[in-house]
Amino acid sequence: MSAKNYWLAFGIGVSAGAAIALLYAPQSGVRTRRKLRKGVGEAGDYLHDAGDYLRSQAERFSDEAQDALKRARNQAVHLVDKAGDHAGDAVDVVSGAVNSAVKSAKAIV
């Protein structure tokens, strides 16, 4: 059974069960409808509160992700700067070694 068929059968079963429960309810129709309205209203309030909570959590996670991205970017810039400094130092050392080698070679020749 595919997921679509499963959920369709589940929905039909829930609907049938709710209809049967309403037909055999020990309360009057007015009282049952009042309870249903109250339950639907409470469910709406709950869903609204849950949506607000999820929105606030998403905003918090977004802010934290942006902060982490800024920190990572700053660290990357710092590391690139340090690597550039070390590369410059290495060039100076190699250049000095080459100059010494050239002077030694000239002295030998």
Residue pairs with C-beta under 8 A, 6 or more apart in sequence:
1 9
22 32
25 32
27 35
